[in-house]
Amino acid sequence: MSIDATSLRALLKCARDTPPCDHHVRDIRIEPLGRNAARYILHRTDTATSDEADAEFPGHIVDEIHASKIPVTIVPPVEDPWPITAREMQEIDLDTLRHDLTIDQALEIEAIHIEPLDHDAARYVITWKTSNRRNVVTAPFPGTLTDEIYAANVPYGVRAPLE
């Protein structure tokens, strides 16, 4: 059953403040969905059902899970949805990427995949429609570059870092 983040937090508060809680949450599985979000799957002891909530990650909900002392498992993505090998990529600089986002060049870009590296940077992987070539550039993230990509009408996505 799908529940919202408020209901999830209420269940966690109940488990923390009044153990044993009437809701009997056996354990929680966290599946990261992308940058700053995850699916929380609550397995119940009293029924064979589970509840799911999509909410912030990491954040206050993770703190509340630890405070409730409910066992938790964080599941990393099973496979890389954007597999890229080093020999397929050619490093370019930020100015070249900005040039490629001009109207003439942007039409040739199939998509840009953004892979956050740390708090201030990401790897931008550019896939071209007309060739197997891929370019990669390390640039600031978040920042204005995603606005430039959007303005050029180039499809893009941000993926969660693999752990």
TIVO-2410 file (N, C-alpha, C; in nm, 3 decimals):
# residues 163
REC num residu      c1      c2      c3 atome chaine
REC   1      M   0.084  -0.116   0.000     N      A
REC   1      M   0.000   0.000   0.000    CA      A
REC   1      M   0.090   0.124   0.000     C      A
REC   2      S   0.052   0.222  -0.076     N      A
REC   2      S   0.129   0.345  -0.084    CA      A
REC   2      S   0.086   0.441   0.026     C      A
REC   3      I   0.185   0.497   0.095     N      A
REC   3      I   0.156   0.597   0.198    CA      A
REC   3      I   0.241   0.721   0.168     C      A
REC   4      D   0.203   0.834   0.226     N      A
REC   4      D   0.281   0.955   0.203    CA      A
REC   4      D   0.387   0.970   0.312     C      A
REC   5      A   0.475   1.068   0.292     N      A
REC   5      A   0.587   1.089   0.385    CA      A
REC   5      A   0.538   1.124   0.525     C      A
REC   6      T   0.427   1.196   0.536     N      A
REC   6      T   0.372   1.231   0.667    CA      A
REC   6      T   0.328   1.106   0.743     C      A
REC   7      S   0.262   1.014   0.673     N      A
REC   7      S   0.220   0.888   0.736    CA      A
REC   7      S   0.340   0.804   0.777     C      A
REC   8      L   0.443   0.803   0.694     N      A
REC   8      L   0.566   0.732   0.726    CA      A
REC   8      L   0.626   0.787   0.855     C      A
REC   9      R   0.635   0.918   0.864     N      A
REC   9      R   0.692   0.979   0.984    CA      A
REC   9      R   0.606   0.951   1.107     C      A
REC  10      A   0.474   0.945   1.091     N      A
REC  10      A   0.385   0.914   1.203    CA      A
REC  10      A   0.409   0.771   1.253     C      A
REC  11      L   0.427   0.676   1.159     N      A
REC  11      L   0.458   0.539   1.198    CA      A
REC  11      L   0.590   0.531   1.274     C      A
REC  12      L   0.689   0.605   1.227     N      A
REC  12      L   0.820   0.604   1.293    CA      A
REC  12      L   0.812   0.667   1.432     C      A
REC  13      K   0.734   0.773   1.444     N      A
REC  13      K   0.716   0.839   1.575    CA      A
REC  13      K   0.648   0.744   1.673     C      A
REC  14      C   0.547   0.672   1.625     N      A
REC  14      C   0.478   0.574   1.709    CA      A
REC  14      C   0.575   0.467   1.756     C      A
REC  15      A   0.658   0.415   1.665     N      A
REC  15      A   0.756   0.311   1.700    CA      A
REC  15      A   0.859   0.362   1.799     C      A
REC  16      R   0.898   0.489   1.785     N      A
REC  16      R   0.999   0.547   1.874    CA      A
REC  16      R   0.941   0.577   2.013     C      A
REC  17      D   0.820   0.633   2.017     N      A
REC  17      D   0.765   0.683   2.144    CA      A
REC  17      D   0.688   0.579   2.224     C      A
REC  18      T   0.633   0.478   2.158     N      A
REC  18      T   0.550   0.381   2.230    CA      A
REC  18      T   0.579   0.238   2.189     C      A
REC  19      P   0.703   0.193   2.211     N      A
REC  19      P   0.729   0.054   2.174    CA      A
REC  19      P   0.658  -0.039   2.271     C      A
REC  20      P   0.601  -0.150   2.233     N      A
REC  20      P   0.579  -0.187   2.094    CA      A
REC  20      P   0.462  -0.109   2.034     C      A
REC  21      C   0.482  -0.059   1.919     N      A
REC  21      C   0.384   0.023   1.849    CA      A
REC  21      C   0.274  -0.067   1.791     C      A
REC  22      D   0.155  -0.014   1.780     N      A
REC  22      D   0.042  -0.090   1.725    CA      A
REC  22      D   0.063  -0.128   1.578     C      A
REC  23      H   0.154  -0.061   1.511     N      A
REC  23      H   0.170  -0.083   1.367    CA      A
REC  23      H   0.268  -0.195   1.334     C      A
REC  24      H   0.349  -0.240   1.428     N      A
REC  24      H   0.437  -0.356   1.412    CA      A
REC  24      H   0.518  -0.356   1.283     C      A
REC  25      V   0.610  -0.262   1.272     N      A
REC  25      V   0.699  -0.258   1.156    CA      A
REC  25      V   0.819  -0.348   1.187     C      A
REC  26      R   0.835  -0.456   1.108     N      A
REC  26      R   0.944  -0.552   1.129    CA      A
REC  26      R   1.078  -0.494   1.086     C      A
REC  27      D   1.081  -0.437   0.965     N      A
REC  27      D   1.204  -0.376   0.914    CA      A
REC  27      D   1.168  -0.282   0.800     C      A
REC  28      I   1.268  -0.203   0.761     N      A
REC  28      I   1.249  -0.106   0.653    CA      A
REC  28      I   1.361  -0.126   0.552     C      A
REC  29      R   1.321  -0.125   0.427     N      A
REC  29      R   1.416  -0.134   0.315    CA      A
REC  29      R   1.413   0.001   0.243     C      A
REC  30      I   1.531   0.060   0.220     N      A
REC  30      I   1.541   0.189   0.152    CA      A
REC  30      I   1.605   0.166   0.016     C      A
REC  31      E   1.535   0.208  -0.090     N      A
REC  31      E   1.586   0.196  -0.227    CA      A
REC  31      E   1.603   0.337  -0.284     C      A
REC  32      P   1.727   0.387  -0.292     N      A
REC  32      P   1.748   0.520  -0.349    CA      A
REC  32      P   1.693   0.529  -0.491     C      A
REC  33      L   1.622   0.639  -0.519     N      A
REC  33      L   1.560   0.660  -0.651    CA      A
REC  33      L   1.639   0.757  -0.737     C      A
REC  34      G   1.717   0.838  -0.677     N      A
REC  34      G   1.790   0.941  -0.749    CA      A
REC  34      G   1.842   1.040  -0.648     C      A
REC  35      R   1.879   1.155  -0.696     N      A
REC  35      R   1.935   1.256  -0.608    CA      A
REC  35      R   1.830   1.302  -0.508     C      A
REC  36      N   1.857   1.282  -0.379     N      A
REC  36      N   1.776   1.329  -0.267    CA      A
REC  36      N   1.640   1.263  -0.254     C      A
REC  37      A   1.620   1.141  -0.306     N      A
REC  37      A   1.492   1.073  -0.292    CA      A
REC  37      A   1.514   0.922  -0.281     C      A
REC  38      A   1.419   0.856  -0.215     N      A
REC  38      A   1.425   0.710  -0.201    CA      A
REC  38      A   1.285   0.656  -0.180     C      A
REC  39      R   1.272   0.526  -0.206     N      A
REC  39      R   1.148   0.455  -0.174    CA      A
REC  39      R   1.174   0.379  -0.044     C      A
REC  40      Y   1.087   0.402   0.053     N      A
REC  40      Y   1.094   0.336   0.183    CA      A
REC  40      Y   0.988   0.226   0.183     C      A
REC  41      I   1.031   0.102   0.203     N      A
REC  41      I   0.939  -0.012   0.206    CA      A
REC  41      I   0.937  -0.066   0.348     C      A
REC  42      L   0.819  -0.057   0.411     N      A
REC  42      L   0.802  -0.100   0.549    CA      A
REC  42      L   0.738  -0.238   0.550     C      A
REC  43      H   0.807  -0.337   0.604     N      A
REC  43      H   0.754  -0.473   0.615    CA      A
REC  43      H   0.691  -0.486   0.753     C      A
REC  44      R   0.570  -0.534   0.757     N      A
REC  44      R   0.495  -0.545   0.883    CA      A
REC  44      R   0.504  -0.686   0.940     C      A
REC  45      T   0.497  -0.695   1.073     N      A
REC  45      T   0.501  -0.826   1.139    CA      A
REC  45      T   0.361  -0.883   1.156     C      A
REC  46      D   0.260  -0.796   1.164     N      A
REC  46      D   0.124  -0.842   1.191    CA      A
REC  46      D   0.048  -0.888   1.067     C      A
REC  47      T   0.095  -0.854   0.949     N      A
REC  47      T   0.032  -0.898   0.824    CA      A
REC  47      T   0.142  -0.928   0.722     C      A
REC  48      A   0.102  -0.983   0.610     N      A
REC  48      A   0.198  -1.011   0.504    CA      A
REC  48      A   0.213  -0.891   0.411     C      A
REC  49      T   0.159  -0.779   0.449     N      A
REC  49      T   0.163  -0.660   0.362    CA      A
REC  49      T   0.285  -0.575   0.391     C      A
REC  50      S   0.309  -0.484   0.298     N      A
REC  50      S   0.414  -0.385   0.319    CA      A
REC  50      S   0.359  -0.251   0.271     C      A
REC  51      D   0.414  -0.145   0.325     N      A
REC  51      D   0.378  -0.010   0.286    CA      A
REC  51      D   0.497   0.053   0.215     C      A
REC  52      E   0.469   0.139   0.117     N      A
REC  52      E   0.575   0.208   0.044    CA      A
REC  52      E   0.551   0.357   0.048     C      A
REC  53      A   0.660   0.431   0.066     N      A
REC  53      A   0.653   0.577   0.063    CA      A
REC  53      A   0.776   0.630  -0.011     C      A
REC  54      D   0.754   0.724  -0.100     N      A
REC  54      D   0.865   0.794  -0.166    CA      A
REC  54      D   0.887   0.924  -0.091     C      A
REC  55      A   1.011   0.947  -0.047     N      A
REC  55      A   1.039   1.065   0.035    CA      A
REC  55      A   1.186   1.102   0.023     C      A
REC  56      E   1.224   1.207   0.094     N      A
REC  56      E   1.361   1.258   0.093    CA      A
REC  56      E   1.460   1.152   0.137     C      A
REC  57      F   1.580   1.161   0.084     N      A
REC  57      F   1.687   1.071   0.124    CA      A
REC  57      F   1.820   1.133   0.086     C      A
REC  58      P   1.918   1.138   0.173     N      A
REC  58      P   1.903   1.117   0.317    CA      A
REC  58      P   1.833   1.236   0.379     C      A
REC  59      G   1.803   1.227   0.504     N      A
REC  59      G   1.736   1.339   0.569    CA      A
REC  59      G   1.677   1.299   0.703     C      A
REC  60      H   1.578   1.374   0.744     N      A
REC  60      H   1.519   1.354   0.876    CA      A
REC  60      H   1.454   1.217   0.892     C      A
REC  61      I   1.400   1.164   0.783     N      A
REC  61      I   1.334   1.033   0.793    CA      A
REC  61      I   1.435   0.925   0.830     C      A
REC  62      V   1.554   0.929   0.775     N      A
REC  62      V   1.658   0.831   0.811    CA      A
REC  62      V   1.693   0.845   0.959     C      A
REC  63      D   1.704   0.968   1.008     N      A
REC  63      D   1.731   0.991   1.150    CA      A
REC  63      D   1.619   0.932   1.236     C      A
REC  64      E   1.494   0.949   1.192     N      A
REC  64      E   1.380   0.897   1.267    CA      A
REC  64      E   1.377   0.744   1.266     C      A
REC  65      I   1.419   0.684   1.155     N      A
REC  65      I   1.426   0.537   1.150    CA      A
REC  65      I   1.527   0.487   1.252     C      A
REC  66      H   1.645   0.550   1.256     N      A
REC  66      H   1.746   0.507   1.353    CA      A
REC  66      H   1.699   0.530   1.497     C      A
REC  67      A   1.628   0.639   1.522     N      A
REC  67      A   1.576   0.665   1.656    CA      A
REC  67      A   1.470   0.564   1.696     C      A
REC  68      S   1.396   0.511   1.599     N      A
REC  68      S   1.290   0.413   1.628    CA      A
REC  68      S   1.346   0.274   1.655     C      A
REC  69      K   1.472   0.254   1.622     N      A
REC  69      K   1.541   0.126   1.639    CA      A
REC  69      K   1.481   0.014   1.555     C      A
REC  70      I   1.415   0.050   1.444     N      A
REC  70      I   1.365  -0.049   1.348    CA      A
REC  70      I   1.482  -0.088   1.258     C      A
REC  71      P   1.506  -0.217   1.237     N      A
REC  71      P   1.615  -0.257   1.147    CA      A
REC  71      P   1.593  -0.199   1.008     C      A
REC  72      V   1.703  -0.152   0.947     N      A
REC  72      V   1.695  -0.088   0.817    CA      A
REC  72      V   1.802  -0.144   0.724     C      A
REC  73      T   1.767  -0.155   0.596     N      A
REC  73      T   1.861  -0.197   0.493    CA      A
REC  73      T   1.854  -0.096   0.380     C      A
REC  74      I   1.970  -0.045   0.339     N      A
REC  74      I   1.976   0.045   0.224    CA      A
REC  74      I   2.029  -0.035   0.107     C      A
REC  75      V   1.951  -0.041   0.000     N      A
REC  75      V   1.983  -0.124  -0.115    CA      A
REC  75      V   2.038  -0.036  -0.227     C      A
REC  76      P   2.164  -0.056  -0.265     N      A
REC  76      P   2.218   0.021  -0.378    CA      A
REC  76      P   2.157  -0.029  -0.509     C      A
REC  77      P   2.160   0.054  -0.614     N      A
REC  77      P   2.109   0.007  -0.744    CA      A
REC  77      P   2.182  -0.120  -0.787     C      A
REC  78      V   2.108  -0.213  -0.847     N      A
REC  78      V   2.164  -0.341  -0.886    CA      A
REC  78      V   2.255  -0.329  -1.006     C      A
REC  79      E   2.212  -0.251  -1.105     N      A
REC  79      E   2.296  -0.237  -1.223    CA      A
REC  79      E   2.304  -0.091  -1.263     C      A
REC  80      D   2.408  -0.059  -1.331     N      A
REC  80      D   2.429   0.077  -1.378    CA      A
REC  80      D   2.338   0.101  -1.499     C      A
REC  81      P   2.240   0.193  -1.489     N      A
REC  81      P   2.149   0.213  -1.602    CA      A
REC  81      P   2.215   0.282  -1.721     C      A
REC  82      W   2.329   0.344  -1.699     N      A
REC  82      W   2.400   0.414  -1.807    CA      A
REC  82      W   2.542   0.361  -1.816     C      A
REC  83      P   2.560   0.235  -1.855     N      A
REC  83      P   2.696   0.181  -1.856    CA      A
REC  83      P   2.782   0.249  -1.962     C      A
REC  84      I   2.900   0.284  -1.922     N      A
REC  84      I   2.993   0.354  -2.011    CA      A
REC  84      I   3.132   0.298  -1.986     C      A
REC  85      T   3.201   0.264  -2.092     N      A
REC  85      T   3.338   0.219  -2.075    CA      A
REC  85      T   3.433   0.333  -2.108     C      A
REC  86      A   3.549   0.330  -2.051     N      A
REC  86      A   3.646   0.438  -2.068    CA      A
REC  86      A   3.686   0.458  -2.215     C      A
REC  87      R   3.694   0.350  -2.292     N      A
REC  87      R   3.739   0.366  -2.429    CA      A
REC  87      R   3.634   0.430  -2.518     C      A
REC  88      E   3.508   0.432  -2.474     N      A
REC  88      E   3.402   0.496  -2.552    CA      A
REC  88      E   3.399   0.647  -2.533     C      A
REC  89      M   3.470   0.698  -2.432     N      A
REC  89      M   3.458   0.838  -2.396    CA      A
REC  89      M   3.580   0.919  -2.436     C      A
REC  90      Q   3.552   1.044  -2.469     N      A
REC  90      Q   3.658   1.140  -2.498    CA      A
REC  90      Q   3.636   1.260  -2.406     C      A
REC  91      E   3.737   1.295  -2.332     N      A
REC  91      E   3.729   1.409  -2.240    CA      A
REC  91      E   3.725   1.539  -2.319     C      A
REC  92      I   3.634   1.629  -2.281     N      A
REC  92      I   3.629   1.763  -2.340    CA      A
REC  92      I   3.625   1.864  -2.227     C      A
REC  93      D   3.644   1.992  -2.259     N      A
REC  93      D   3.638   2.094  -2.154    CA      A
REC  93      D   3.500   2.160  -2.154     C      A
REC  94      L   3.475   2.241  -2.052     N      A
REC  94      L   3.345   2.304  -2.033    CA      A
REC  94      L   3.309   2.398  -2.148     C      A
REC  95      D   3.407   2.472  -2.199     N      A
REC  95      D   3.380   2.562  -2.311    CA      A
REC  95      D   3.333   2.486  -2.435     C      A
REC  96      T   3.390   2.368  -2.458     N      A
REC  96      T   3.348   2.286  -2.572    CA      A
REC  96      T   3.205   2.239  -2.553     C      A
REC  97      L   3.170   2.197  -2.432     N      A
REC  97      L   3.032   2.157  -2.406    CA      A
REC  97      L   2.936   2.273  -2.428     C      A
REC  98      R   2.973   2.390  -2.378     N      A
REC  98      R   2.885   2.507  -2.398    CA      A
REC  98      R   2.870   2.538  -2.548     C      A
REC  99      H   2.976   2.524  -2.625     N      A
REC  99      H   2.968   2.543  -2.770    CA      A
REC  99      H   2.875   2.438  -2.832     C      A
REC 100      D   2.885   2.313  -2.784     N      A
REC 100      D   2.801   2.206  -2.837    CA      A
REC 100      D   2.654   2.228  -2.805     C      A
REC 101      L   2.623   2.311  -2.707     N      A
REC 101      L   2.484   2.339  -2.672    CA      A
REC 101      L   2.423   2.450  -2.758     C      A
REC 102      T   2.499   2.503  -2.853     N      A
REC 102      T   2.442   2.602  -2.944    CA      A
REC 102      T   2.342   2.532  -3.035     C      A
REC 103      I   2.256   2.608  -3.098     N      A
REC 103      I   2.147   2.552  -3.178    CA      A
REC 103      I   2.195   2.452  -3.282     C      A
REC 104      D   2.301   2.483  -3.354     N      A
REC 104      D   2.350   2.392  -3.459    CA      A
REC 104      D   2.394   2.257  -3.403     C      A
REC 105      Q   2.468   2.259  -3.297     N      A
REC 105      Q   2.524   2.136  -3.241    CA      A
REC 105      Q   2.424   2.062  -3.152     C      A
REC 106      A   2.339   2.134  -3.081     N      A
REC 106      A   2.247   2.071  -2.985    CA      A
REC 106      A   2.154   1.971  -3.052     C      A
REC 107      L   2.121   1.994  -3.179     N      A
REC 107      L   2.034   1.902  -3.251    CA      A
REC 107      L   2.097   1.764  -3.268     C      A
REC 108      E   2.229   1.758  -3.260     N      A
REC 108      E   2.300   1.632  -3.278    CA      A
REC 108      E   2.319   1.554  -3.147     C      A
REC 109      I   2.286   1.617  -3.034     N      A
REC 109      I   2.304   1.552  -2.904    CA      A
REC 109      I   2.181   1.466  -2.872     C      A
REC 110      E   2.204   1.340  -2.844     N      A
REC 110      E   2.095   1.249  -2.808    CA      A
REC 110      E   2.050   1.274  -2.664     C      A
REC 111      A   2.146   1.281  -2.571     N      A
REC 111      A   2.113   1.303  -2.430    CA      A
REC 111      A   2.240   1.336  -2.353     C      A
REC 112      I   2.220   1.395  -2.236     N      A
REC 112      I   2.331   1.420  -2.143    CA      A
REC 112      I   2.294   1.357  -2.011     C      A
REC 113      H   2.382   1.273  -1.961     N      A
REC 113      H   2.363   1.208  -1.832    CA      A
REC 113      H   2.455   1.275  -1.730     C      A
REC 114      I   2.397   1.319  -1.620     N      A
REC 114      I   2.473   1.391  -1.518    CA      A
REC 114      I   2.492   1.299  -1.399     C      A
REC 115      E   2.619   1.280  -1.361     N      A
REC 115      E   2.655   1.191  -1.251    CA      A
REC 115      E   2.723   1.273  -1.142     C      A
REC 116      P   2.650   1.311  -1.035     N      A
REC 116      P   2.712   1.390  -0.927    CA      A
REC 116      P   2.832   1.318  -0.867     C      A
REC 117      L   2.940   1.395  -0.845     N      A
REC 117      L   3.063   1.338  -0.789    CA      A
REC 117      L   3.080   1.375  -0.642     C      A
REC 118      D   3.050   1.499  -0.610     N      A
REC 118      D   3.059   1.546  -0.472    CA      A
REC 118      D   2.965   1.664  -0.459     C      A
REC 119      H   2.987   1.749  -0.359     N      A
REC 119      H   2.894   1.859  -0.335    CA      A
REC 119      H   2.896   1.966  -0.443     C      A
REC 120      D   3.002   1.981  -0.517     N      A
REC 120      D   3.014   2.092  -0.610    CA      A
REC 120      D   3.041   2.053  -0.755     C      A
REC 121      A   3.045   1.924  -0.787     N      A
REC 121      A   3.083   1.885  -0.922    CA      A
REC 121      A   3.006   1.761  -0.968     C      A
REC 122      A   3.003   1.745  -1.100     N      A
REC 122      A   2.942   1.626  -1.159    CA      A
REC 122      A   3.014   1.594  -1.288     C      A
REC 123      R   2.996   1.471  -1.331     N      A
REC 123      R   3.046   1.427  -1.460    CA      A
REC 123      R   2.927   1.431  -1.556     C      A
REC 124      Y   2.945   1.505  -1.665     N      A
REC 124      Y   2.841   1.517  -1.768    CA      A
REC 124      Y   2.883   1.428  -1.885     C      A
REC 125      V   2.801   1.329  -1.916     N      A
REC 125      V   2.832   1.237  -2.026    CA      A
REC 125      V   2.738   1.270  -2.142     C      A
REC 126      I   2.794   1.309  -2.255     N      A
REC 126      I   2.718   1.351  -2.372    CA      A
REC 126      I   2.717   1.236  -2.473     C      A
REC 127      T   2.597   1.193  -2.512     N      A
REC 127      T   2.579   1.089  -2.612    CA      A
REC 127      T   2.528   1.156  -2.739     C      A
REC 128      W   2.590   1.121  -2.851     N      A
REC 128      W   2.556   1.181  -2.980    CA      A
REC 128      W   2.465   1.091  -3.062     C      A
REC 129      K   2.374   1.151  -3.139     N      A
REC 129      K   2.280   1.075  -3.223    CA      A
REC 129      K   2.349   1.008  -3.341     C      A
REC 130      T   2.447   1.075  -3.397     N      A
REC 130      T   2.504   1.031  -3.525    CA      A
REC 130      T   2.627   0.943  -3.514     C      A
REC 131      S   2.672   0.915  -3.393     N      A
REC 131      S   2.792   0.831  -3.380    CA      A
REC 131      S   2.790   0.759  -3.246     C      A
REC 132      N   2.882   0.667  -3.229     N      A
REC 132      N   2.895   0.596  -3.102    CA      A
REC 132      N   2.981   0.672  -3.002     C      A
REC 133      R   3.025   0.789  -3.042     N      A
REC 133      R   3.115   0.866  -2.956    CA      A
REC 133      R   3.039   0.923  -2.837     C      A
REC 134      R   3.108   0.930  -2.727     N      A
REC 134      R   3.057   0.994  -2.606    CA      A
REC 134      R   3.164   1.087  -2.555     C      A
REC 135      N   3.120   1.204  -2.512     N      A
REC 135      N   3.213   1.299  -2.452    CA      A
REC 135      N   3.181   1.308  -2.303     C      A
REC 136      V   3.282   1.341  -2.228     N      A
REC 136      V   3.263   1.359  -2.084    CA      A
REC 136      V   3.334   1.485  -2.041     C      A
REC 137      V   3.269   1.559  -1.951     N      A
REC 137      V   3.330   1.678  -1.894    CA      A
REC 137      V   3.293   1.683  -1.747     C      A
REC 138      T   3.387   1.722  -1.665     N      A
REC 138      T   3.361   1.744  -1.523    CA      A
REC 138      T   3.338   1.894  -1.505     C      A
REC 139      A   3.224   1.928  -1.444     N      A
REC 139      A   3.185   2.069  -1.434    CA      A
REC 139      A   3.107   2.091  -1.304     C      A
REC 140      P   3.084   2.217  -1.268     N      A
REC 140      P   3.008   2.246  -1.146    CA      A
REC 140      P   2.867   2.186  -1.150     C      A
REC 141      F   2.822   2.142  -1.033     N      A
REC 141      F   2.686   2.091  -1.017    CA      A
REC 141      F   2.648   2.101  -0.872     C      A
REC 142      P   2.531   2.148  -0.835     N      A
REC 142      P   2.436   2.211  -0.926    CA      A
REC 142      P   2.488   2.348  -0.970     C      A
REC 143      G   2.427   2.402  -1.071     N      A
REC 143      G   2.469   2.531  -1.123    CA      A
REC 143      G   2.388   2.567  -1.245     C      A
REC 144      T   2.442   2.659  -1.324     N      A
REC 144      T   2.367   2.709  -1.439    CA      A
REC 144      T   2.376   2.618  -1.561     C      A
REC 145      L   2.467   2.522  -1.560     N      A
REC 145      L   2.484   2.436  -1.678    CA      A
REC 145      L   2.358   2.356  -1.708     C      A
REC 146      T   2.287   2.307  -1.607     N      A
REC 146      T   2.163   2.235  -1.633    CA      A
REC 146      T   2.059   2.328  -1.697     C      A
REC 147      D   2.060   2.455  -1.660     N      A
REC 147      D   1.970   2.552  -1.724    CA      A
REC 147      D   2.006   2.568  -1.872     C      A
REC 148      E   2.135   2.570  -1.903     N      A
REC 148      E   2.180   2.582  -2.042    CA      A
REC 148      E   2.141   2.457  -2.123     C      A
REC 149      I   2.152   2.340  -2.060     N      A
REC 149      I   2.114   2.215  -2.127    CA      A
REC 149      I   1.964   2.217  -2.155     C      A
REC 150      Y   1.886   2.259  -2.058     N      A
REC 150      Y   1.740   2.267  -2.073    CA      A
REC 150      Y   1.703   2.367  -2.183     C      A
REC 151      A   1.768   2.484  -2.182     N      A
REC 151      A   1.740   2.587  -2.282    CA      A
REC 151      A   1.773   2.541  -2.424     C      A
REC 152      A   1.871   2.450  -2.436     N      A
REC 152      A   1.909   2.397  -2.567    CA      A
REC 152      A   1.816   2.283  -2.611     C      A
REC 153      N   1.718   2.249  -2.524     N      A
REC 153      N   1.620   2.145  -2.553    CA      A
REC 153      N   1.686   2.008  -2.572     C      A
REC 154      V   1.789   1.982  -2.491     N      A
REC 154      V   1.861   1.854  -2.494    CA      A
REC 154      V   1.809   1.768  -2.378     C      A
REC 155      P   1.765   1.645  -2.404     N      A
REC 155      P   1.721   1.557  -2.294    CA      A
REC 155      P   1.837   1.531  -2.198     C      A
REC 156      Y   1.807   1.536  -2.069     N      A
REC 156      Y   1.912   1.506  -1.971    CA      A
REC 156      Y   1.850   1.440  -1.849     C      A
REC 157      G   1.934   1.376  -1.771     N      A
REC 157      G   1.891   1.314  -1.647    CA      A
REC 157      G   2.004   1.316  -1.548     C      A
REC 158      V   1.967   1.317  -1.421     N      A
REC 158      V   2.066   1.313  -1.312    CA      A
REC 158      V   2.046   1.180  -1.242     C      A
REC 159      R   2.152   1.105  -1.230     N      A
REC 159      R   2.141   0.976  -1.164    CA      A
REC 159      R   2.204   0.982  -1.026     C      A
REC 160      A   2.157   0.894  -0.941     N      A
REC 160      A   2.215   0.884  -0.808    CA      A
REC 160      A   2.353   0.822  -0.818     C      A
REC 161      P   2.447   0.870  -0.738     N      A
REC 161      P   2.580   0.810  -0.741    CA      A
REC 161      P   2.574   0.664  -0.698     C      A
REC 162      L   2.648   0.577  -0.766     N      A
REC 162      L   2.656   0.437  -0.726    CA      A
REC 162      L   2.753   0.427  -0.609     C      A
REC 163      E   2.719   0.345  -0.512     N      A
REC 163      E   2.806   0.330  -0.396    CA      A
REC 163      E   2.889   0.207  -0.406     C      A
***
